[in-house]
């Protein structure tokens, strides 16, 4: 067999394999001037062009419809037609709460940019934040309140008066002790909204606020509570880490605060500084962080926890170096995880774990071990976080790269609380459920049975921007305002306060969550909110006057202080609290689970991951995000089953490079309780025994853009032991016997044999920048 020279850098597997189709595409992509001039259109193309020309000619003779533009009755003094006006605000597309600047023309937001004065995002804004502008103008937003027929999910146009009357009677009964009221939300980073919710729920003798995030860091918070005594998510300082080891975590993609992490990461990757941080990614699939890592270790999700414990074994047992080596409980916990055995079980090269442990120790006090909160199977989720906590304490990273004094407030959801709520709903204990900012009917595993449990709740009200999957289970839906139409404040981490201010009046008959709670509290007539007469804007301003202003040490009167905060968009404390090192509680390691057993012969390990573009699916109706290719796979408009080349070859599936896009074989992914059909994408960098599927697709009530695109990965998720499991799910993959086109931007623009990328070493760069 003739030897084929493989290119060092390549864009597609077809190019790597030297397939003739690539040369054919290259030839079709770059035609010479003579070829362009002599190429003849086919008869079919000629008729298409003639038909289009006739249509345009006819359209040109028609009168355009009259569109009346309503001018200002009294134009604001600061508005000059044609000149942009900028406002500072805060993005609410996800709980990261990045600061932003809103560009408006004639009172309409047209562009979003990062706020350089915001200490979290520092002028950055992710793709989802940029695209959230399109959600404001989404034609599928609710124009006004609707009532819902629970049996069919059919909606009927209504008014706020009707919705309020439908809600008030059950709420009054609950206030008199007639049942439990539950407010179900996603993470709220607003301290003022949290205060309002506490006052609202105080009306009811039996009430509860449940916070649920589909993209959850619940395992991290629980492990912090076990390890250090306080439930929180610490601030991870990538900007202080000389060596970063990730265990299934993707801080540059979707973990917690990606824009902040990207800024911190970039600050340590500047060759002109003379030194660069080193990144080692231990992961089952190719993440955005993994593509930027100096070294990748590919492993199954079931082996992440044993690998973390084996690294700790190297530091505490095989070659005791850490002060924790004298802790008998910690040593006993890690002793069973010898590097040789773990490497053999995980299929790693001998010496891999020892090398990683040595690199971490050489940078002790300036290293960071970061574990993905949903990267391990459900049974190992908290255990993996405990192992990461142990490593960071053993390495002296506590108080330096792991900051518990200034915790992140960007994720407060609890999987255990959410699953417990479903059980109480099923038992008939919940009399009224108010849902906002979360979509559990779509994002919870199908096996949890949220829809069935909802039938046992007498009153369900959804405050959402559309009649989504959860809203269709409700009695009424009140349209919520977009954040560009709203007032609010945010505290993404301790000591950093920012404001959201409306850049446009509400486009439709919508009302914010906060104004709705104020209105309902007044109707019920009990509690601290009964006498309030103003809007949430006034409530927010008053709280800043009484709570924030006195602590700010501002010399100016409050009115000037408030205007200044609105102008800059953010109020940061003068200095951050000192991040003291916390003592690790080795007793938290007493009940660690046993290593996960290997799956049955022929099964694969399913990884359900959060894509950078779709996140949890909340903006599935956003065409900008659907069109944006996945930064790793370069596929858009649907999800797929990603497989390693060796596994795809063994199964006899793959894809062919076309122009544009590609055609891919369809496979069936079967996990027992659910199965879905997806096109295959052959992706180097995956573990050969792993199949990966992106979440956020498969919506049925997103809108005309997002409905029926891809398949829902949540249907294959598991719920066990109070945890939602997204990885390590045993799956069987089989050929479906058909092929389908796939929108993929990879595989064209070959740049006429120019190098794909230029590379050098740090030493060479320093010698000749």
ROVEXVO-926191 format. One record per residue (C-alpha): x, y, z; residue in three letters. Coordinates in steps of 0.2 Angstrom, whole numbers, plus 2048, in hexadecimal, padded with zeros to 3 digits. Layout:
% ROVEXVO-926191
XYZALA/...
//
This chain:
% ROVEXVO-926191
800800800UNK/8088117FBUNK/80D81C809UNK/80282C80AUNK/80A83B812UNK/7FE84281FUNK/7FD855821UNK/80285C832UNK/7F3868832UNK/7E3864829UNK/7D186A829UNK/7C785A825UNK/7CA848827UNK/7C8847814UNK/7D7853812UNK/7E184981FUNK/7DE839815UNK/7E2841805UNK/7D183D7FDUNK/7CE8427EBUNK/7BF84C7EFUNK/7C98597F8UNK/7D385D7E8UNK/7C285D7DEUNK/7BB86A7EBUNK/7CB8747EAUNK/7CA8757D7UNK/7B887A7D8UNK/7BB8877E5UNK/7C88917DCUNK/7C58937CAUNK/7D189C7BEUNK/7CA8AC7B5UNK/7C98A27A5UNK/7C08947ADUNK/7B38A07B5UNK/7B18A87A4UNK/7AE89879AUNK/7A488E7A7UNK/79388C79FUNK/78388C7AAUNK/77887D7A7UNK/76787E79FUNK/75F87C7B1UNK/76988A7B8UNK/7658957A9UNK/7538937ABUNK/7548967BEUNK/75D8A77BAUNK/7508AC7ADUNK/7428A87BAUNK/74A8B27C7UNK/74D8C17BCUNK/73B8C17B6UNK/7358C07C9UNK/7408CF7CDUNK/73A8D97BEUNK/7288D67C3UNK/72C8DB7D5UNK/7348EB7CFUNK/7238F17C7UNK/7198EE7D7UNK/7168FC7E3UNK/71F8FA7F4UNK/7148F8803UNK/71290880DUNK/71B90881DUNK/717917829UNK/72591C835UNK/720924845UNK/72B93384AUNK/72F93885BUNK/721943862UNK/72F94C86CUNK/740945868UNK/74C942877UNK/75994F878UNK/767942878UNK/76193A868UNK/768940857UNK/761937848UNK/76F92C841UNK/77A92C850UNK/77C91D85BUNK/77891E86EUNK/781912879UNK/77A90B88AUNK/783900897UNK/77A8F189CUNK/77C8DE8A1UNK/7798CF896UNK/76C8C389DUNK/76E8B588FUNK/7768AA89CUNK/77B8AB8AFUNK/78D8B28ABUNK/7858C38ABUNK/7928CC8A0UNK/7938DF89FUNK/78E8E688EUNK/78B8F5884UNK/77B8F787AUNK/77C90186AUNK/76B909865UNK/765914857UNK/75591E858UNK/751914868UNK/754902861UNK/7628F7866UNK/76C8F1857UNK/77D8EB85EUNK/7848E486FUNK/7968E5874UNK/7A08E1884UNK/7A28EE891UNK/7B48F1894UNK/7B18F88A6UNK/7A98E88ACUNK/7B68DE8B6UNK/7AE8CD8B2UNK/7AD8CD89FUNK/7BA8DC89CUNK/7B38E188BUNK/7AF8D0885UNK/79F8C8880UNK/79B8B787AUNK/7928B286AUNK/7828AE874UNK/7838BF87CUNK/7858C786BUNK/7778BD863UNK/76B8C1872UNK/7678D1869UNK/75D8C785CUNK/7538BF86AUNK/74C8D186DUNK/7458D185BUNK/7408BF85AUNK/72F8BF851UNK/72A8AF85BUNK/72A8B886CUNK/7198B9874UNK/7108C9870UNK/7058C8880UNK/7008BC88EUNK/6F88AB888UNK/6EE89E891UNK/6F288C88EUNK/6E787C88CUNK/6F1870896UNK/6EA86188DUNK/6EF86787BUNK/6FC87487FUNK/6F2880874UNK/6F4892878UNK/6E68A0878UNK/6EA8B3878UNK/6E68BB888UNK/6EA8CA893UNK/6F48CE8A3UNK/6E48D18ACUNK/6DD8C08A8UNK/6EE8B88ADUNK/6EF8C28BDUNK/6DD8BD8C2UNK/6E18AA8BEUNK/6F08AB8C9UNK/6EA8B68D8UNK/6DC8AA8DFUNK/6E889B8E1UNK/6F68A78E8UNK/6EA8AE8F5UNK/6E589D8FAUNK/6F78988FCUNK/6FA8A8906UNK/6ED8A2912UNK/6F6892914UNK/6EE888906UNK/6FD8808FEUNK/70F8828F8UNK/71488F8ECUNK/72488B8E2UNK/72E8988D8UNK/73988E8CBUNK/7478998C3UNK/7588978BBUNK/76789F8C4UNK/7638B18C8UNK/7738BC8CBUNK/7688CB8D0UNK/7698CF8E2UNK/75A8DA8E1UNK/7508CD8D8UNK/7558C18E5UNK/74F8CD8F3UNK/73E8D08EAUNK/73B8BD8E8UNK/73F8BA8FBUNK/7328C88FFUNK/7258C18F3UNK/7278AF8F9UNK/7268B590BUNK/7138B8908UNK/7108A5907UNK/71289A917UNK/71888C90CUNK/7238928FDUNK/73388D8F5UNK/73F8958E8UNK/7478878DEUNK/75688B8D2UNK/75A87F8C4UNK/7678818B6UNK/7688758A8UNK/77A8798A7UNK/77E8768B9UNK/78D8788C5UNK/7838708D3UNK/7908638D5UNK/79D8708D7UNK/7948798E5UNK/78F8698EEUNK/7A18638EEUNK/7A78748F4UNK/79B873903UNK/7A2862907UNK/7B4867905UNK/7B487890DUNK/7A387A916UNK/79A88790BUNK/7908848FCUNK/79788F8EEUNK/79F88F8DDUNK/7B18978DFUNK/7B98A38D3UNK/7C589A8C9UNK/7D48A58C5UNK/7DB89F8B4UNK/7E58AF8B3UNK/7F08A98C2UNK/7F38978BCUNK/8038928B5UNK/7FD8808B2UNK/7EA87D8AFUNK/7E386B8AFUNK/7D18698A9UNK/7C88598ADUNK/7BA8598A0UNK/7B786C8A3UNK/7B6879895UNK/7B988A89DUNK/7BB89288CUNK/7AB88B885UNK/79C88A891UNK/7A28888A3UNK/79B8968AFUNK/7A38A68A8UNK/7AB8A2897UNK/7AF8B4892UNK/7B78B78A3UNK/7C18A78A2UNK/7C68AB890UNK/7CD8BC895UNK/7D78B48A4UNK/7DD8A6899UNK/7E38B288BUNK/7EC8BC898UNK/7F88AD89BUNK/7FA8A8889UNK/8048B7883UNK/8158B187CUNK/81C8C387CUNK/81B8C288FUNK/8298B588FUNK/81F8A7897UNK/80E89E894UNK/80389489FUNK/80288289BUNK/7F1879898UNK/7ED86789AUNK/7DC861895UNK/7D685089BUNK/7C584D892UNK/7BB840888UNK/7B684C87AUNK/7BE85B871UNK/7B986B87AUNK/7BE87D876UNK/7CA87D884UNK/7D186C87EUNK/7D587486DUNK/7DF882876UNK/7E8876882UNK/7FB872881UNK/7F7860884UNK/7E7855884UNK/7E484588DUNK/7D583C885UNK/7CB831891UNK/7B982A894UNK/7AF8358A0UNK/7AE8268ACUNK/7C18278AEUNK/7C283A8B3UNK/7BF8378C5UNK/7CC8298C7UNK/7D98338BDUNK/7D68428C9UNK/7D98368D8UNK/7E882F8D0UNK/7F08408CEUNK/7EC8438E1UNK/7F48328E4UNK/8048378DCUNK/8058478E7UNK/80083F8F8UNK/80582C8F7UNK/8118278E9UNK/81C8368ECUNK/8158408FBUNK/8188538F7UNK/80985C8FDUNK/80586190FUNK/7F585690DUNK/80084790CUNK/80084791FUNK/7ED84691FUNK/7E8833922UNK/7D783591BUNK/7DC83D90BUNK/7EA830909UNK/7DE82290CUNK/7D28298FFUNK/7DE82A8F1UNK/7E981B8F5UNK/7DF80F8EAUNK/7E18198DBUNK/7F38158D5UNK/7F881D8C5UNK/7FD80D8BDUNK/7EC8058BFUNK/7E28148BBUNK/7ED8178ABUNK/7EA8058A6UNK/7D78068A9UNK/7D681689FUNK/7E1811891UNK/7EE81F894UNK/80081F890UNK/80A8198A0UNK/8118288A9UNK/8048348A3UNK/7FD8378B5UNK/80E8388BDUNK/8138468B0UNK/8038508B3UNK/80584F8C6UNK/8188548C4UNK/8138638BAUNK/8058688C6UNK/8118678D5UNK/81E8718CCUNK/81187F8CBUNK/80987C8DCUNK/80188C8E3UNK/8008928D1UNK/7F68848C9UNK/7E48808C7UNK/7DA86F8C5UNK/7C98738BDUNK/7BC8658BCUNK/7AC8668B2UNK/79D8658BDUNK/79385A8B1UNK/7A28528A9UNK/7A28418B3UNK/7938358B4UNK/78683A8C1UNK/78D82E8CEUNK/79E8368CDUNK/7998498CAUNK/79C84E8DCUNK/7AA8428DFUNK/7B484A8D0UNK/7B185B8D7UNK/7B88558E8UNK/7C784E8E0UNK/7CA85E8D7UNK/7C88678E8UNK/7D485B8F0UNK/7E185E8E2UNK/7E08718E3UNK/7E28718F6UNK/7F08648F5UNK/7F98708E8UNK/7F787F8F3UNK/7EB8878E6UNK/7DE88C8F3UNK/7DC89E8F5UNK/7E78A28E5UNK/7E089A8D6UNK/7D08948DFUNK/7C88A38E7UNK/7BA89E8F3UNK/7BA8B08FBUNK/7B38B88EBUNK/7A88AA8E5UNK/79F8A98D4UNK/78C8AC8D5UNK/7898A78C3UNK/7828968C7UNK/7768928D6UNK/76B8848CFUNK/7698748D8UNK/7658648CFUNK/76085B8DFUNK/7548698E3UNK/74C8688D2UNK/74A8558D2UNK/7438578E4UNK/7368648DDUNK/7308588D0UNK/72D84B8DDUNK/7238578E7UNK/71985C8D8UNK/71684A8D4UNK/7108478E6UNK/7048568E5UNK/70C8618F1UNK/70F8708E6UNK/6FF87B8E4UNK/7068898D9UNK/7168888CEUNK/71D8988C6UNK/72B8958B9UNK/7378A18B2UNK/7488A18AAUNK/74988E8A8UNK/74188189DUNK/7418708A7UNK/73486889CUNK/74286888EUNK/752867898UNK/74E85A8A6UNK/7518488A1UNK/74284189AUNK/7428338A7UNK/73F8408B5UNK/72D8428AFUNK/72B8558B1UNK/71C8568A5UNK/7138488AFUNK/7178508BFUNK/7108618B9UNK/6FF85A8B7UNK/6FE8588CAUNK/70186B8CDUNK/6F08758CDUNK/6F88858C7UNK/7078888BCUNK/70C8998B5UNK/71A89B8A9UNK/7238AC8A7UNK/72D8AA897UNK/72F8B3886UNK/7268A587DUNK/71B896880UNK/72A88A881UNK/729877886UNK/72687B899UNK/71A889895UNK/70F87D88CUNK/70C87489CUNK/7068848A5UNK/6F588C8A7UNK/6FB89D8A1UNK/70B8A589AUNK/7108B789EUNK/71C8BD891UNK/72C8C3899UNK/7368D2893UNK/7478D088BUNK/7558D7895UNK/7588E5889UNK/7468EB88EUNK/7498E98A1UNK/7508EF8B1UNK/75B8E48BCUNK/76B8E38C5UNK/7788D48C6UNK/7868CE8D1UNK/78F8C18C7UNK/79C8C08D5UNK/79E8C78E6UNK/7A28D98E5UNK/79D8DC8D3UNK/78C8E58D0UNK/7868E98BFUNK/7758F18B9UNK/7698EC8ABUNK/7608FA8A3UNK/7538FA895UNK/75A900885UNK/7488FF87DUNK/7368FF883UNK/72E8EE883UNK/7298E9871UNK/71A8DF877UNK/70E8DD885UNK/71B8D6890UNK/7208D88A3UNK/72F8D48ACUNK/7308C68BAUNK/7338D38C7UNK/7248DE8C2UNK/7198CF8C1UNK/71E8CA8D3UNK/71B8DB8D9UNK/7098DC8D1UNK/7048CB8D8UNK/70A8D08E9UNK/7008DF8E9UNK/6F18D58E3UNK/6F38C88F1UNK/6F48D78FEUNK/7008CF90AUNK/7128D090FUNK/71F8DD90DUNK/71B8E18FAUNK/7098E48FDUNK/70B8F68FFUNK/7178F98F1UNK/7109048E3UNK/71E9078D7UNK/7278FC8C9UNK/7368F18CBUNK/7409008C5UNK/73B9098D4UNK/73E8FA8DFUNK/74F8F78D8UNK/75490A8DAUNK/74E90A8ECUNK/7588FB8F0UNK/7689028E9UNK/7659128F3UNK/763908903UNK/76E8F9901UNK/77C8FD8F4UNK/77E9108F5UNK/783910908UNK/790903905UNK/79890C8F6UNK/7A191A8FFUNK/79B9258F1UNK/79D9388F4UNK/79093D8E8UNK/77D93D8ECUNK/77392E8E8UNK/76C9358D8UNK/77D9388D0UNK/7839278D7UNK/77591E8CEUNK/7779288BEUNK/78A9238BFUNK/7869118C1UNK/77A9118B3UNK/78791A8A8UNK/79590D8ABUNK/78A8FE8AEUNK/7948F78BCUNK/7998FA8CEUNK/7A88F08D4UNK/7AF8F08E5UNK/7BF8F98E8UNK/7C88E98ECUNK/7C48D78ECUNK/7C48CD8FCUNK/7D38C4901UNK/7D28B28FBUNK/7D88A890BUNK/7DD896909UNK/7CF88B90FUNK/7D387B918UNK/7CE86B90FUNK/7C285F918UNK/7C984E915UNK/7BA84691DUNK/7B084B90DUNK/7BA83D904UNK/7B382F90FUNK/7A482A904UNK/7AC82B8F3UNK/7A48208E6UNK/7AC8118DEUNK/7B38128CCUNK/7A68118BFUNK/7A47FF8B8UNK/7A87FD8A5UNK/7997FC89AUNK/7937ED891UNK/79C7E6882UNK/7997F1873UNK/79280087CUNK/79981287BUNK/79981F888UNK/78D82D884UNK/79383F887UNK/78584D887UNK/78E85D886UNK/789870886UNK/78D878875UNK/794889875UNK/787890869UNK/77788886FUNK/77B886882UNK/76C87E88AUNK/76088287BUNK/759892882UNK/75D89C872UNK/75988E865UNK/74E89A85CUNK/75D8A6859UNK/7628A4846UNK/7738AC849UNK/77789F856UNK/77089184BUNK/77B89783DUNK/78A899847UNK/795889845UNK/79A87F854UNK/7AC885857UNK/7B3873858UNK/7A886984CUNK/7A4877840UNK/79287183EUNK/78387C840UNK/77087B840UNK/76F86A849UNK/77885E855UNK/78084E850UNK/78983E857UNK/79C842858UNK/7A7832857UNK/7B982F856UNK/7C082A845UNK/7C481884BUNK/7B3815852UNK/7AA81C843UNK/7B5811838UNK/7B1802842UNK/79E806841UNK/7A080982EUNK/79981B82FUNK/7A082C82BUNK/79D83B820UNK/7A284180FUNK/7A885380BUNK/79D85C7FFUNK/79C86E7F9UNK/795876804UNK/79386B813UNK/793859814UNK/789849814UNK/78983E823UNK/78382D828UNK/77582C835UNK/777821844UNK/76B81D852UNK/771820864UNK/768815870UNK/76A817883UNK/75C80B888UNK/74F81888EUNK/75082387FUNK/75882286DUNK/75A82F860UNK/76183084EUNK/76F83C84AUNK/77B83F83CUNK/78D83983FUNK/79C846840UNK/7AD83D841UNK/7B784884DUNK/7C9845851UNK/7CD848864UNK/7BF83D86BUNK/7C182E875UNK/7BE81F869UNK/7B1818876UNK/7A7828877UNK/79982F86DUNK/795842870UNK/78584B86DUNK/78185E870UNK/77386387BUNK/767872877UNK/76086B867UNK/750862863UNK/744870869UNK/73286E866UNK/72C87F86CUNK/73A88B868UNK/733894859UNK/733893846UNK/746893845UNK/74B887854UNK/73D87A853UNK/74286884DUNK/75486C84BUNK/75E85D850UNK/75985185EUNK/758854871UNK/76684D87BUNK/75D85088BUNK/752841887UNK/761836889UNK/76783E89AUNK/7668358AAUNK/76083A8BCUNK/7678308CAUNK/76B8348DCUNK/7658468DBUNK/7718498CCUNK/76E84C8BAUNK/77A8418B0UNK/77F84789FUNK/78F83C89CUNK/79482A89EUNK/783824898UNK/785813890UNK/77F81487EUNK/77E80986FUNK/78181085EUNK/77B80884EUNK/77980D83CUNK/768814837UNK/76B810824UNK/76A82181DUNK/77483181AUNK/76F84381CUNK/777854817UNK/78085D825UNK/783870826UNK/796871829UNK/7A287F825UNK/7B1874826UNK/7B886D816UNK/7BA87C80AUNK/7C488C808UNK/7D4882806UNK/7DE892803UNK/7E788B7F3UNK/7F48817FDUNK/7F988F809UNK/7FD88881BUNK/7ED887825UNK/7F688D834UNK/808894839UNK/81088D848UNK/81F88F853UNK/82688C864UNK/827898872UNK/83A897872UNK/83A89B85FUNK/82E8A9862UNK/8388B1870UNK/8488B0865UNK/83F8B8856UNK/82E8C0859UNK/
//
